[in-house]
Amino acid sequence: MKYNLINSNLFIKNRENFKNKMVSNSLAVFNSNDIYPIGADSTMPFQQDRNIFYLSGVDQEESILVLFPDCPNPKHRELLFLTETNEHIAIWEGEKLTKEKAFETSGIKTVYWLQDFDKIMKEIMSQADTIYINTNEHYRANVATETREARFNKKIKAQFPAHKVEKSNPILQRLRSVKDPIELDLIQQACNITEKGFRRVLKFTKPGVWEYNLEAEFMHEFLNNRSKGFAYTPIVGSGNNANVLHYIENNQQCKAGDLILIDAGAEYANYASDMTRTIPVSGKFNNRQKDVYNAVNRVKNEATKMLVPGTLWEQYHVEVGKIMTSELLGLGLLDKADVQNENKDWPAYKKYFMHGTSHHMGLDTHDYGILTEPMLANMVFTVEPGIYIPDEGFGIRLEDDVVIQKTGEPFNLMRDIPIEIEEIEDIMNS
């Protein structure tokens, strides 16, 4: 891995928090993700399952974590199963985790090779009444491929039909949504790398560059700072491309006078950052672009202030909608009749701002978090309002990542990334 070794205290604390939520005499199992094939002997780059990483720090395929806090054998209360490394693997693929390195990474003392899993599992399942299975129940999840975890869940339920089955997901949704200080530091590092990439792009941008040129400038800076790349597929949309919310082709030339909407963030140690900025191709905003830009920025700043403990996600978005409506009236994009006659299920402002304002962020760009429960301190949210005007050939979105504090306004992890018009223009013309 490119990133520096993470303090294992993070994973030790995460496991303790999880185990404290388990019912008595139960065990939980977490599997690594598969390596997915492309064709011939090609595969996609490995991405670790976020839950096994959250609980162990192990960033390696074919790994299994078992937690059994009430196990009568103290050695088997935390178990890690890994592919056995050898000289052949080390030469052809690079060395895998040794038992010693696995302990340094995770803090787990009992490490077995994967070939022992079935034997050990049979033994400890005879001592347990309940098994927790790991399922992906994120509200945006769209799983078309059967995962390694799903195959395991089917197999274990068939092998041990008399055991009670519980889900790990409700526990993890709550635990992962509130960040440990070590996690906040890792997300801050991801944001800092994103800042470096954005400053590089500001100095590079000029009429005639291509959207993919800007994407490449980000990637150059990300890789040079121990990131493996983008936390998600980047959007570099110039002109009217900015009005396609998930535009990812990034294959058009940037023309003088146009704006470029850039939604790009670095990952670091599997933790995401999520930034959006909108910049002028020619280094200067015109007056109309400035007016819309400042309106979006005001909405972002006011929305950010609402992210405090106790806030409910749904009501928060209603309040942001009211602020956006006021700004759209000021810009002449809506009139009073539009608002008076609006459909309450699809308010008038949605014509120009049709997506949500915030989402949880962490190990996943759209991270775990239960949206029906009040916000808590140390949750990380994006704040990303936008105004999209296809008739005028541009769209503007601005986005920061913030940490909810116990008291006061959130802490902005992107406070050093240029956002004000004057700073952006000064850097682009320096």
C-alpha positions in Angstrom: 0.0 0.0 0.0 1.2 3.5 -0.7 -0.1 5.0 2.6 1.8 5.0 5.9 1.0 2.3 8.5 -2.1 3.4 10.5 -2.0 3.2 14.3 -3.5 -0.2 15.2 -5.2 1.5 18.2 -7.9 2.6 15.7 -8.8 -0.9 14.7 -8.5 -2.2 18.3 -11.1 0.5 19.4 -13.3 -0.3 16.5 -13.5 -4.0 17.3 -14.2 -3.2 21.0 -17.0 -0.9 20.0 -18.5 -3.5 17.7 -18.2 -6.4 20.2 -19.9 -4.3 22.8 -23.0 -4.2 20.6 -23.1 -8.0 19.9 -25.6 -10.3 21.6 -24.3 -12.8 24.1 -22.6 -15.9 22.8 -22.4 -14.7 19.2 -19.7 -14.5 16.6 -19.3 -12.2 13.6 -17.5 -12.9 10.3 -16.1 -10.4 7.8 -14.6 -11.3 4.4 -12.3 -9.4 2.0 -13.7 -8.4 -1.4 -13.0 -10.5 -4.4 -10.5 -9.4 -7.1 -12.8 -9.0 -10.1 -11.8 -10.2 -13.6 -11.8 -8.0 -16.7 -10.9 -10.5 -19.4 -8.0 -12.9 -20.3 -5.7 -12.6 -17.3 -6.6 -9.0 -16.5 -8.2 -7.9 -13.2 -9.5 -4.7 -11.7 -7.3 -3.1 -9.0 -8.2 -4.6 -5.6 -10.4 -2.6 -3.3 -10.8 -3.9 0.2 -14.2 -4.4 1.8 -14.7 -1.4 4.0 -16.0 -3.3 7.0 -13.1 -5.7 7.4 -10.7 -2.8 6.9 -12.6 -0.7 9.5 -12.3 -3.5 12.0 -8.8 -4.8 11.3 -6.8 -2.5 9.0 -6.1 -5.6 6.8 -5.9 -4.4 3.1 -5.4 -7.7 1.4 -7.5 -10.1 -0.6 -8.7 -13.5 0.7 -8.7 -12.4 4.3 -11.3 -13.2 7.0 -11.9 -11.7 10.4 -13.9 -13.5 13.1 -15.0 -11.9 16.3 -16.3 -14.1 19.2 -16.0 -12.1 22.4 -17.6 -14.9 24.6 -15.5 -17.7 23.2 -14.4 -20.1 26.0 -11.0 -20.2 24.4 -9.5 -16.7 24.9 -7.2 -17.2 21.9 -10.3 -17.5 19.6 -12.1 -14.2 20.7 -10.4 -12.4 17.8 -9.2 -14.4 14.8 -7.6 -13.4 11.5 -7.3 -15.8 8.6 -4.8 -14.9 5.8 -3.4 -16.4 2.6 -0.1 -18.1 3.6 2.8 -16.2 2.1 5.8 -17.9 0.6 8.9 -17.1 -1.6 7.0 -17.9 -4.8 4.2 -15.4 -4.0 6.8 -12.8 -2.8 8.6 -13.0 -6.2 5.5 -13.0 -8.5 3.1 -10.8 -6.6 5.0 -9.2 -3.7 5.0 -10.4 -0.1 1.7 -10.9 1.6 1.1 -10.2 5.3 3.1 -12.4 7.7 1.5 -13.2 11.1 3.8 -10.7 12.7 2.9 -8.0 10.2 -0.7 -8.8 10.6 -0.5 -8.2 14.3 1.4 -5.0 13.8 -1.4 -3.8 11.4 -4.4 -5.0 13.3 -3.5 -5.7 16.9 -5.0 -9.2 16.5 -2.8 -11.8 18.2 -4.3 -15.0 16.8 -3.6 -15.3 13.1 -4.2 -18.5 11.1 -3.6 -19.4 7.5 -6.7 -19.6 5.3 -6.5 -23.4 4.9 -7.4 -23.7 8.6 -10.6 -21.7 8.3 -13.2 -24.5 7.9 -11.7 -26.6 10.7 -11.6 -23.6 13.2 -15.0 -22.4 12.1 -16.6 -25.7 12.8 -15.1 -25.7 16.2 -16.2 -22.3 17.3 -19.7 -22.5 15.7 -20.4 -25.4 18.0 -19.7 -23.0 20.9 -21.9 -20.1 19.6 -25.6 -19.6 19.4 -25.7 -16.7 16.9 -23.7 -15.6 13.9 -23.6 -12.0 12.6 -23.3 -11.8 8.8 -22.0 -8.8 6.9 -24.4 -7.3 4.4 -24.4 -4.1 2.3 -27.5 -2.2 3.2 -26.4 1.3 2.2 -29.3 3.4 0.9 -27.5 3.9 -2.4 -26.3 0.3 -2.8 -26.8 -1.3 -6.2 -25.0 -4.7 -6.2 -25.2 -6.6 -9.5 -22.4 -9.0 -8.8 -22.4 -11.7 -6.1 -19.7 -10.8 -3.6 -17.4 -13.0 -1.7 -19.3 -12.0 1.4 -22.7 -13.0 -0.1 -21.3 -16.4 -1.2 -20.0 -17.0 2.4 -23.3 -15.9 3.9 -25.2 -18.5 1.8 -22.7 -21.2 2.7 -22.6 -20.6 6.4 -26.4 -20.5 6.7 -26.7 -23.8 4.8 -24.0 -25.4 6.9 -25.4 -24.2 10.3 -29.2 -23.9 9.9 -29.9 -24.1 13.6 -27.9 -21.0 14.5 -29.6 -17.6 14.9 -28.6 -15.1 12.3 -28.1 -11.4 13.0 -26.9 -8.6 10.8 -23.7 -6.6 11.4 -24.9 -3.8 9.2 -27.1 -1.9 11.8 -24.2 -1.8 14.2 -21.7 -0.7 11.6 -24.0 2.0 10.2 -23.9 3.7 13.5 -20.3 3.0 14.5 -18.8 4.0 11.1 -20.8 7.2 10.9 -19.1 8.7 14.0 -15.4 9.2 13.3 -12.5 8.5 15.6 -9.8 11.2 15.8 -7.4 8.9 13.9 -10.0 8.6 11.1 -10.5 12.4 11.0 -6.7 12.8 10.6 -6.8 10.3 7.7 -9.7 12.2 6.0 -7.8 15.5 6.6 -4.8 14.0 4.8 -7.0 13.0 1.9 -8.4 16.6 1.8 -4.9 18.0 1.9 -3.9 15.9 -1.1 -7.0 17.1 -2.9 -6.0 20.7 -2.1 -2.6 20.2 -3.8 -4.2 18.7 -6.9 -6.7 21.6 -7.1 -4.0 24.3 -6.8 -2.0 22.5 -9.5 -5.1 22.5 -11.8 -5.8 26.2 -11.2 -2.3 27.1 -12.5 -2.6 24.7 -15.4 -6.1 25.7 -16.7 -6.4 27.9 -19.8 -8.5 28.1 -23.0 -7.8 25.1 -25.2 -7.0 22.5 -22.5 -9.1 19.3 -22.5 -11.1 18.1 -19.6 -9.0 14.9 -19.4 -5.8 17.1 -19.1 -7.2 18.5 -15.9 -8.1 15.0 -14.7 -4.5 13.9 -15.4 -3.1 16.9 -13.4 -5.1 15.7 -10.4 -3.9 12.2 -10.7 -0.3 13.3 -11.0 -0.5 15.2 -7.7 -2.5 12.4 -6.0 0.0 9.7 -6.8 2.9 11.8 -5.7 1.3 12.2 -2.3 0.8 8.5 -1.4 -2.8 8.4 -2.7 -3.7 5.6 -5.0 -5.9 8.0 -6.9 -9.4 9.4 -7.0 -11.9 8.4 -4.2 -14.6 8.2 -6.9 -14.8 8.7 -10.7 -14.0 12.4 -11.2 -16.3 14.9 -13.0 -14.5 17.6 -15.1 -17.4 19.3 -16.9 -16.8 22.4 -18.9 -19.6 24.6 -20.3 -22.9 22.8 -20.5 -21.3 19.5 -19.4 -21.6 20.9 -15.9 -25.4 20.4 -16.1 -25.0 16.7 -16.4 -24.8 15.7 -12.7 -22.8 12.5 -13.3 -20.8 13.6 -16.3 -17.6 11.5 -16.3 -16.5 11.3 -20.0 -14.2 14.3 -19.4 -13.4 14.4 -23.1 -14.3 17.9 -24.3 -12.1 20.9 -24.9 -12.4 23.8 -22.5 -13.4 27.1 -24.3 -12.6 30.7 -23.4 -15.4 32.2 -21.3 -16.8 28.9 -20.1 -16.8 27.6 -16.6 -15.5 24.2 -15.5 -17.3 22.2 -12.8 -14.7 19.9 -11.1 -15.9 17.3 -8.7 -12.8 15.3 -7.6 -11.3 14.1 -4.4 -8.3 12.0 -3.4 -8.4 8.9 -1.3 -5.9 8.3 1.4 -5.6 4.9 3.2 -9.0 4.0 1.8 -10.6 7.2 3.3 -12.3 9.6 0.9 -12.4 13.3 0.3 -15.1 14.8 -1.8 -14.5 18.3 -3.3 -16.4 20.4 -5.9 -15.1 23.7 -7.3 -16.2 25.7 -10.3 -13.5 27.7 -12.1 -13.4 30.0 -15.2 -11.5 28.6 -18.2 -10.1 32.1 -19.0 -9.1 32.9 -15.4 -11.9 35.5 -14.8 -15.6 35.1 -14.0 -18.1 37.4 -15.9 -20.7 39.3 -13.9 -23.5 36.8 -14.3 -21.2 33.9 -13.4 -20.1 35.8 -10.3 -23.7 36.4 -9.2 -24.6 32.8 -9.5 -21.3 31.6 -7.9 -21.8 33.9 -4.9 -25.4 32.7 -4.5 -24.2 29.1 -4.4 -21.5 29.9 -1.9 -23.9 31.7 0.4 -26.2 28.7 0.4 -23.2 26.5 1.2 -22.1 28.7 4.1 -25.6 28.9 5.5 -26.2 25.1 5.1 -23.0 24.4 6.8 -24.1 26.2 10.0 -27.1 23.9 10.3 -24.9 20.8 10.6 -24.9 20.5 14.4 -25.8 17.6 16.8 -29.5 16.9 16.8 -30.2 18.0 13.2 -32.4 15.7 11.2 -31.2 15.0 7.7 -34.6 15.4 6.0 -35.5 18.6 7.8 -32.1 20.0 7.1 -32.7 19.6 3.3 -36.1 21.4 3.7 -34.4 24.3 5.3 -31.6 24.4 2.6 -34.3 24.4 0.0 -35.8 27.6 1.5 -32.4 29.4 1.4 -31.9 28.2 -2.2 -35.4 29.5 -3.2 -34.5 32.9 -1.9 -31.3 33.0 -3.9 -33.0 31.8 -7.1 -35.6 34.6 -6.7 -32.7 37.1 -6.3 -31.1 35.8 -9.5 -34.3 36.1 -11.5 -34.5 32.3 -12.1 -37.7 32.0 -10.1 -40.5 34.5 -9.5 -43.0 34.6 -6.7 -45.7 32.8 -8.8 -43.3 29.9 -9.3 -43.0 29.5 -5.5 -46.7 30.1 -4.7 -47.8 27.4 -7.2 -45.0 24.9 -6.5 -45.6 21.2 -6.0 -44.6 20.5 -2.3 -43.2 17.1 -3.4 -41.0 18.8 -6.0 -40.5 22.4 -4.9 -39.8 25.1 -7.5 -36.1 25.4 -6.6 -35.6 21.8 -7.8 -35.6 23.0 -11.4 -32.1 24.5 -10.8 -31.0 22.4 -7.8 -32.2 18.9 -8.1 -29.9 16.9 -5.8 -29.3 16.6 -2.1 -27.1 19.0 -0.2 -25.1 16.6 2.1 -24.2 13.0 2.6 -22.0 11.1 5.2 -18.4 10.7 4.1 -15.6 8.5 5.4 -14.3 5.1 4.2 -16.9 5.4 1.4 -17.5 8.6 -0.4 -21.2 8.1 0.4 -20.5 6.6 3.8 -22.6 4.6 6.2 -25.0 6.5 8.4 -28.7 6.1 9.3 -30.5 9.1 7.8 -33.5 8.9 10.1 -31.4 9.4 13.3 -30.2 12.8 14.6 -26.7 14.0 13.6 -23.9 13.5 16.1 -20.6 15.1 16.9 -17.7 13.8 14.8 -19.8 12.8 11.9 -18.3 14.0 8.6 -20.7 15.4 6.0 -20.3 17.0 2.6 -22.0 20.3 1.8 -22.6 20.7 -1.9 -25.3 23.0 -3.2 -25.4 23.8 -6.9 -27.3 25.9 -9.5 -27.6 24.4 -13.0 -28.7 26.7 -15.9 -28.6 24.8 -19.2 -30.2 27.8 -21.0 -27.2 29.9 -20.0 -24.6 27.2 -20.8 -23.1 26.7 -17.3 -23.7 25.1 -13.9 -22.0 25.9 -10.6 -21.6 23.5 -7.6 -19.4 24.1 -4.6 -18.6 21.4 -2.0 -16.6 21.1 1.2 -16.2 18.2 3.7 -17.0 19.2 7.3 -16.9 17.6 10.8 -19.8 18.2 13.2 -18.6 19.6 16.5 -20.1 19.2 20.0 -20.8 22.9 20.0 -20.6 25.6 17.4 -20.3 25.4 13.6 -18.7 22.4 11.9 -14.9 22.2 11.3 -14.2 22.5 7.6 -11.6 19.9 6.5 -11.3 21.9 3.2 -10.8 25.3 4.8 -7.5 25.7 2.9 -8.8 24.9 -0.6 -9.5 28.1 -2.5 -13.2 28.9 -3.0 -13.7 32.6 -3.0 -13.8 34.2 -6.5 -10.9 36.6 -5.8 -8.5 33.9 -4.6 -9.3 31.6 -7.5 -8.8 34.4 -10.0 -5.6 35.5 -8.3 -4.1 32.0 -8.5 -5.1 31.4 -12.1 -3.6 34.7 -13.2 -0.4 34.6 -11.1 
